[in-house]
Amino acid sequence: MDEKKWAQETAEKIKRKMRLVAERNRHKIPYTTENGVFDDWSGDRICWWTNGFWGGIMWQLYHATKDELYREIALENEEKLDVNLMTAEGMNHDSGFRWLPTAVADYRVTGNKASFNRGLLAANDLAGRFNPAGQFIRAWNDSGDGSKAGWAIIDCMMNLPLLYWAYEETCDPRYLHIATLHADTAAKYFIREDGSANHIVAFDPVTGAFSDTFGGQGYAKGSSWTRGQAWALYGFTLSYLHTRNETYLNTAKKVANYFIANTPENGLIPVDFRQPADCTLEDSTASAIAACGLLEIARALEEKGELGATESRIYHSAALKLLTALSEKRCNWDDGCDHLLEKCTAAFHDKTHEFAIIYGDYYFIEAVWKLTGEELFIW
């Protein structure tokens, strides 16, 4: 396969379809589709953790095409999230997912001071969730009973870049210390010896002592939820890119090696690598996220001389396998349908499985843009 030609052709298909999709959904913040039409979470569901990805898609498209429509939609998404930013109970560890693809992306492209302010407010809130006893960032809120005060989740590795950005912009090392201390804790308690990852780790919120692990959105305790694997794979890679700490790159490779070893021959990723043998549920979002991380690992290794370049090709090839499988078997290229990726799953034990999810489309586009050189670096 001519990789460059494939990437360019795929990018053009995305651009053609998404111009139409953006025009007819310009005032929405979608999560999924109903009969191929995007829904809208910009009302009473504005605090949902995925509500930055539509803006992220718009910034990626704007960066590649300079079409003002995309910038306008992205700004509307960003401004709508101000309600979330000012709602204490709506804030959690997922600030990076919401304000890196919106406010911080805007600031990086335009220098918008209001966007910088939003990004820094979000970073301060994320930093405020740090528990110094256990050296972790608390994930979710609770009803006030403290039942989740000691819970941390692997997803947070993808939110740490908001703190790295705040450090780079302000030169205040507190942001860097909090991000790296959490990453160190995650490497110790979330990543198992074989490279698989826990989803939820509970600590005693007072003493910081390790308490337990939970299956979370995966099949069961001790299983291997694939999107969690992808968050770990990409998240540790990003911590390496921001700090150049080799431990983070080695951790990312450990997780990536496990992911590659468990990837089915057809390149389509299950919801959990340890789900029952008769279960055929898939999660295309895990494929797209992992592909992004694998491509960044490959880039990082290319910088390390001839031996690194040889190793780099392993991860690059693995990413390409995932992306071509998605493009050929799990993408809906119909211009009349709003989503791209199909067969996405939010959690193993949800009642509904294998539907469109907005972050699947975002990471698929980001991964293709990495191959074409059109990517806006958001993380």
VEXDREN-2710 file (C-alpha; in Angstrom, 1 decimal):
% VEXDREN-2710
k/r/px/py/pz
1/MET/0.0/0.0/0.0
2/ASP/1.2/3.5/-0.8
3/GLU/0.8/5.0/2.7
4/LYS/1.1/8.6/1.7
5/LYS/-1.5/8.2/-1.1
6/TRP/-3.9/6.4/1.2
7/ALA/-3.6/9.1/3.9
8/GLN/-4.1/12.0/1.4
9/GLU/-7.1/10.2/-0.2
10/THR/-8.6/9.5/3.3
11/ALA/-8.0/13.1/4.4
12/GLU/-9.8/14.4/1.3
13/LYS/-12.8/12.1/2.0
14/ILE/-13.0/13.4/5.5
15/LYS/-12.9/17.0/4.3
16/ARG/-15.6/16.5/1.7
17/LYS/-17.9/14.9/4.2
18/MET/-17.2/17.1/7.2
19/ARG/-17.9/20.3/5.3
20/LEU/-21.5/19.2/4.8
21/VAL/-21.7/17.8/8.3
22/ALA/-20.4/21.0/9.9
23/GLU/-22.8/23.2/7.9
24/ARG/-25.9/21.4/9.0
25/ASN/-24.8/21.0/12.7
26/ARG/-23.0/24.3/13.2
27/HIS/-25.0/25.3/16.4
28/LYS/-24.8/21.9/18.1
29/ILE/-22.4/20.1/20.5
30/PRO/-22.9/16.5/19.5
31/TYR/-22.2/13.3/21.4
32/THR/-23.8/10.6/19.1
33/THR/-26.2/10.3/16.2
34/GLU/-29.8/9.2/16.0
35/ASN/-30.6/7.8/12.6
36/GLY/-27.4/9.3/11.3
37/VAL/-28.2/12.8/12.7
38/PHE/-26.1/14.4/15.4
39/ASP/-27.8/15.1/18.7
40/ASP/-27.1/18.2/20.8
41/TRP/-25.6/18.3/24.3
42/SER/-25.2/22.1/24.5
43/GLY/-28.3/22.5/26.7
44/ASP/-28.8/20.9/30.1
45/ARG/-26.0/18.4/29.3
46/ILE/-23.3/21.1/28.8
47/CYS/-21.1/19.7/31.6
48/TRP/-20.6/16.3/29.9
49/TRP/-16.9/15.4/29.5
50/THR/-17.0/14.9/25.7
51/ASN/-18.2/18.4/24.9
52/GLY/-14.9/19.7/23.7
53/PHE/-14.4/17.2/20.9
54/TRP/-16.7/18.8/18.4
55/GLY/-14.7/22.0/18.8
56/GLY/-11.5/20.0/18.4
57/ILE/-12.8/18.5/15.1
58/MET/-13.5/22.0/13.9
59/TRP/-10.0/23.3/14.8
60/GLN/-8.4/20.3/13.1
61/LEU/-10.5/21.0/10.0
62/TYR/-9.7/24.8/10.2
63/HIS/-6.0/24.1/10.5
64/ALA/-6.1/21.9/7.4
65/THR/-8.4/24.0/5.2
66/LYS/-8.5/27.6/6.7
67/ASP/-12.2/27.5/6.1
68/GLU/-13.7/30.2/8.4
69/LEU/-16.8/28.1/9.0
70/TYR/-14.9/25.7/11.2
71/ARG/-13.3/28.5/13.3
72/GLU/-16.7/30.1/13.9
73/ILE/-18.2/26.8/15.0
74/ALA/-15.3/26.0/17.3
75/LEU/-15.6/29.4/18.9
76/GLU/-19.3/28.9/19.5
77/ASN/-18.5/25.5/21.2
78/GLU/-15.9/27.2/23.3
79/GLU/-18.2/30.0/24.5
80/LYS/-21.0/27.6/25.3
81/LEU/-18.6/25.7/27.7
82/ASP/-18.4/28.8/29.9
83/VAL/-21.6/27.6/31.6
84/ASN/-19.6/24.4/32.5
85/LEU/-16.6/26.4/33.6
86/MET/-18.7/28.3/36.1
87/THR/-20.6/25.2/37.4
88/ALA/-18.6/23.7/40.3
89/GLU/-20.4/20.4/40.4
90/GLY/-19.9/20.1/36.6
91/MET/-16.1/20.2/36.9
92/ASN/-14.1/17.0/37.2
93/HIS/-10.7/15.6/36.1
94/ASP/-11.8/15.8/32.4
95/SER/-10.9/19.5/32.0
96/GLY/-8.3/18.6/29.5
97/PHE/-10.8/16.9/27.2
98/ARG/-13.0/19.9/27.2
99/TRP/-10.7/23.0/27.2
100/LEU/-7.6/21.7/25.3
101/PRO/-9.6/21.1/22.0
102/THR/-11.5/24.4/22.5
103/ALA/-10.0/27.3/24.4
104/VAL/-6.4/26.2/24.4
105/ALA/-6.6/25.3/20.7
106/ASP/-8.1/28.7/20.0
107/TYR/-5.4/30.5/21.9
108/ARG/-2.6/28.6/20.1
109/VAL/-4.1/29.5/16.7
110/THR/-5.3/33.0/17.3
111/GLY/-3.8/34.3/20.5
112/ASN/-7.2/35.0/21.9
113/LYS/-6.7/36.3/25.5
114/ALA/-10.2/35.2/26.5
115/SER/-9.4/31.7/25.4
116/PHE/-6.1/31.8/27.4
117/ASN/-8.2/32.8/30.5
118/ARG/-10.5/29.9/30.0
119/GLY/-7.7/27.5/29.6
120/LEU/-5.9/28.7/32.7
121/LEU/-9.1/28.6/34.8
122/ALA/-9.7/25.0/33.7
123/ALA/-6.0/24.1/34.5
124/ASN/-6.4/25.7/38.0
125/ASP/-9.5/23.7/38.7
126/LEU/-7.7/20.5/37.6
127/ALA/-4.7/21.3/39.7
128/GLY/-7.1/21.8/42.7
129/ARG/-8.2/18.2/42.4
130/PHE/-4.7/17.0/43.3
131/ASN/-4.5/14.9/46.5
132/PRO/-1.0/15.4/48.0
133/ALA/-1.3/12.4/50.4
134/GLY/-1.7/9.9/47.6
135/GLN/-0.2/12.1/44.8
136/PHE/-3.1/11.6/42.4
137/ILE/-5.7/13.8/40.8
138/ARG/-9.2/12.9/42.0
139/ALA/-11.4/11.7/39.1
140/TRP/-15.1/12.2/39.8
141/ASN/-17.3/14.1/42.2
142/ASP/-19.8/12.4/44.4
143/SER/-23.0/13.4/46.3
144/GLY/-21.0/15.0/49.1
145/ASP/-20.4/11.8/51.1
146/GLY/-16.8/11.4/50.1
147/SER/-17.3/8.0/48.6
148/LYS/-15.2/8.8/45.5
149/ALA/-12.7/11.1/47.1
150/GLY/-9.9/8.6/46.7
151/TRP/-10.8/7.5/43.1
152/ALA/-8.4/8.0/40.2
153/ILE/-8.8/6.7/36.7
154/ILE/-6.5/6.0/33.8
155/ASP/-8.3/8.5/31.5
156/CYS/-6.7/11.3/33.5
157/MET/-3.4/10.7/31.8
158/MET/-5.0/12.5/28.7
159/ASN/-5.9/15.5/30.8
160/LEU/-2.4/16.1/32.2
161/PRO/-1.4/18.1/29.0
162/LEU/-3.7/20.9/30.2
163/LEU/-1.3/21.2/33.2
164/TYR/1.8/21.0/31.0
165/TRP/0.4/23.8/28.8
166/ALA/-0.3/25.9/31.9
167/TYR/3.3/25.4/33.1
168/GLU/4.7/26.2/29.6
169/GLU/2.6/29.4/29.5
170/THR/3.1/30.7/33.1
171/CYS/6.5/29.1/34.1
172/ASP/4.8/28.1/37.4
173/PRO/6.3/24.7/38.3
174/ARG/3.3/23.7/40.4
175/TYR/1.4/22.6/37.3
176/LEU/4.4/20.5/36.2
177/HIS/4.8/18.9/39.6
178/ILE/1.2/18.0/39.9
179/ALA/1.1/16.5/36.4
180/THR/4.3/14.4/36.9
181/LEU/3.4/13.3/40.4
182/HIS/0.1/12.0/39.1
183/ALA/1.8/10.3/36.1
184/ASP/4.3/8.6/38.4
185/THR/1.4/7.3/40.6
186/ALA/-0.4/6.1/37.5
187/ALA/2.7/4.2/36.3
188/LYS/3.0/2.5/39.6
189/TYR/-0.6/1.6/40.4
190/PHE/-2.4/1.5/37.1
191/ILE/0.0/-0.3/34.7
192/ARG/0.3/-4.0/35.4
193/GLU/3.5/-6.0/34.7
194/ASP/2.2/-7.3/31.4
195/GLY/1.4/-3.8/30.1
196/SER/-2.4/-4.0/30.7
197/ALA/-4.0/-1.2/32.6
198/ASN/-6.5/-0.9/35.5
199/HIS/-9.3/1.5/34.8
200/ILE/-10.0/2.7/38.4
201/VAL/-7.6/2.7/41.4
202/ALA/-8.9/3.7/44.8
203/PHE/-6.7/5.2/47.5
204/ASP/-7.5/6.2/51.1
205/PRO/-8.1/9.9/50.5
206/VAL/-6.7/10.8/54.0
207/THR/-3.6/8.7/54.2
208/GLY/-3.0/8.2/50.4
209/ALA/-2.6/4.4/50.9
210/PHE/-3.6/2.1/48.0
211/SER/-7.0/0.6/48.6
212/ASP/-8.3/-1.4/45.6
213/THR/-8.9/-1.5/41.9
214/PHE/-12.2/-1.7/40.0
215/GLY/-13.2/-2.9/36.5
216/GLY/-14.9/0.4/35.8
217/GLN/-16.0/0.6/32.2
218/GLY/-14.3/-2.7/31.3
219/TYR/-15.6/-6.2/31.6
220/ALA/-14.5/-6.9/35.2
221/LYS/-11.9/-6.3/37.8
222/GLY/-8.6/-7.3/36.5
223/SER/-9.7/-7.2/32.9
224/SER/-8.3/-4.9/30.2
225/TRP/-10.7/-2.2/29.0
226/THR/-9.4/-1.3/25.6
227/ARG/-10.2/2.4/25.7
228/GLY/-8.4/2.6/29.0
229/GLN/-5.4/0.9/27.4
230/ALA/-5.5/3.6/24.6
231/TRP/-5.7/6.4/27.2
232/ALA/-2.7/5.0/28.9
233/LEU/-0.8/4.4/25.7
234/TYR/-1.4/7.9/24.4
235/GLY/-1.3/9.6/27.8
236/PHE/2.1/8.4/28.8
237/THR/3.4/9.3/25.4
238/LEU/2.2/12.8/25.8
239/SER/3.8/13.1/29.3
240/TYR/7.1/12.0/27.6
241/LEU/6.7/14.6/24.9
242/HIS/6.1/17.4/27.5
243/THR/8.9/16.3/29.9
244/ARG/11.3/14.1/27.9
245/ASN/11.3/11.8/30.9
246/GLU/12.3/8.4/29.4
247/THR/10.3/6.5/32.0
248/TYR/7.1/7.8/30.5
249/LEU/8.1/6.7/27.0
250/ASN/9.1/3.3/28.3
251/THR/5.7/3.0/30.1
252/ALA/3.9/4.0/26.9
253/LYS/5.8/1.4/24.9
254/LYS/5.0/-1.3/27.5
255/VAL/1.3/-0.5/27.2
256/ALA/1.6/-0.3/23.4
257/ASN/3.3/-3.6/23.2
258/TYR/0.4/-5.2/25.1
259/PHE/-2.1/-3.5/22.8
260/ILE/-0.3/-4.6/19.7
261/ALA/0.0/-8.2/20.9
262/ASN/-3.7/-8.4/21.6
263/THR/-4.9/-6.7/18.4
264/PRO/-7.0/-9.2/16.4
265/GLU/-5.8/-10.0/12.9
266/ASN/-8.6/-8.0/11.3
267/GLY/-7.4/-4.8/13.2
268/LEU/-10.8/-4.3/14.9
269/ILE/-10.6/-3.7/18.6
270/PRO/-13.0/-5.3/21.2
271/VAL/-14.4/-3.4/24.2
272/ASP/-12.2/-5.4/26.5
273/PHE/-9.2/-7.5/25.6
274/ARG/-10.3/-10.0/28.2
275/GLN/-14.0/-10.1/27.5
276/PRO/-15.6/-13.6/27.1
277/ALA/-14.6/-15.4/24.0
278/ASP/-18.1/-15.5/22.6
279/CYS/-18.5/-11.7/23.0
280/THR/-18.0/-9.8/19.7
281/LEU/-18.6/-6.2/21.0
282/GLU/-16.2/-3.7/19.5
283/ASP/-15.0/-0.2/20.4
284/SER/-13.7/1.8/17.4
285/THR/-12.8/4.7/19.6
286/ALA/-10.1/2.6/21.3
287/SER/-8.6/1.9/17.8
288/ALA/-8.5/5.6/16.9
289/ILE/-7.0/6.8/20.2
290/ALA/-4.4/4.0/20.2
291/ALA/-3.4/4.9/16.6
292/CYS/-2.7/8.5/17.7
293/GLY/-0.5/7.3/20.5
294/LEU/1.3/4.7/18.4
295/LEU/2.1/7.3/15.8
296/GLU/3.6/9.6/18.4
297/ILE/5.7/6.8/19.9
298/ALA/7.0/6.1/16.4
299/ARG/7.9/9.8/16.0
300/ALA/9.7/9.9/19.3
301/LEU/11.7/6.8/18.5
302/GLU/12.7/8.2/15.1
303/GLU/14.7/10.8/17.0
304/LYS/16.9/8.2/18.6
305/GLY/19.1/7.1/15.8
306/GLU/19.1/4.0/13.6
307/LEU/18.1/1.6/16.3
308/GLY/15.2/3.9/17.3
309/ALA/14.1/4.2/13.7
310/THR/14.0/0.4/13.4
311/GLU/11.8/0.1/16.5
312/SER/9.7/3.1/15.3
313/ARG/8.4/1.2/12.3
314/ILE/6.8/-1.4/14.6
315/TYR/4.6/1.2/16.2
316/HIS/3.9/3.1/12.9
317/SER/2.8/-0.1/11.2
318/ALA/0.6/-1.0/14.1
319/ALA/-1.1/2.4/13.9
320/LEU/-1.6/2.1/10.1
321/LYS/-3.2/-1.4/10.6
322/LEU/-5.8/0.1/13.0
323/LEU/-6.5/3.1/10.8
324/THR/-6.9/1.2/7.5
325/ALA/-9.2/-1.3/9.3
326/LEU/-11.4/1.6/10.6
327/SER/-11.4/3.4/7.2
328/GLU/-12.4/0.3/5.2
329/LYS/-14.7/-1.5/7.7
330/ARG/-15.9/0.9/10.3
331/CYS/-16.2/4.4/8.6
332/ASN/-19.5/5.6/7.3
333/TRP/-18.6/7.7/4.2
334/ASP/-22.2/8.6/3.3
335/ASP/-22.4/12.4/3.1
336/GLY/-26.0/12.2/4.5
337/CYS/-24.8/10.6/7.7
338/ASP/-23.2/12.9/10.3
339/HIS/-20.8/10.5/12.0
340/LEU/-17.7/8.9/10.7
341/LEU/-16.8/5.9/13.0
342/GLU/-19.3/3.2/13.8
343/LYS/-19.3/0.4/16.4
344/CYS/-18.1/2.6/19.3
345/THR/-18.9/1.6/22.8
346/ALA/-18.8/3.8/25.9
347/ALA/-18.6/1.0/28.5
348/PHE/-18.9/-2.8/28.5
349/HIS/-21.9/-3.0/30.9
350/ASP/-23.9/-0.2/29.3
351/LYS/-27.3/-1.3/27.8
352/THR/-26.4/0.2/24.5
353/HIS/-23.3/-0.7/22.5
354/GLU/-21.6/-0.1/19.1
355/PHE/-22.9/3.4/18.2
356/ALA/-21.3/6.6/17.0
357/ILE/-19.4/8.7/19.6
358/ILE/-17.9/12.1/18.8
359/TYR/-14.5/11.5/20.2
360/GLY/-14.1/8.5/17.9
361/ASP/-14.4/10.8/15.0
362/TYR/-12.1/13.3/16.6
363/TYR/-9.2/10.9/17.1
364/PHE/-9.6/9.3/13.7
365/ILE/-9.3/12.7/12.1
366/GLU/-6.3/13.6/14.3
367/ALA/-4.5/10.3/13.4
368/VAL/-5.0/10.8/9.7
369/TRP/-3.8/14.4/10.0
370/LYS/-0.7/13.1/11.7
371/LEU/0.0/11.1/8.6
372/THR/-0.6/14.0/6.2
373/GLY/1.2/16.6/8.3
374/GLU/-2.0/18.7/8.7
375/GLU/-2.4/18.2/12.4
376/LEU/-2.9/21.0/14.9
377/PHE/-1.2/19.7/18.1
378/ILE/-3.9/20.0/20.7
379/TRP/-2.4/17.9/23.6
END
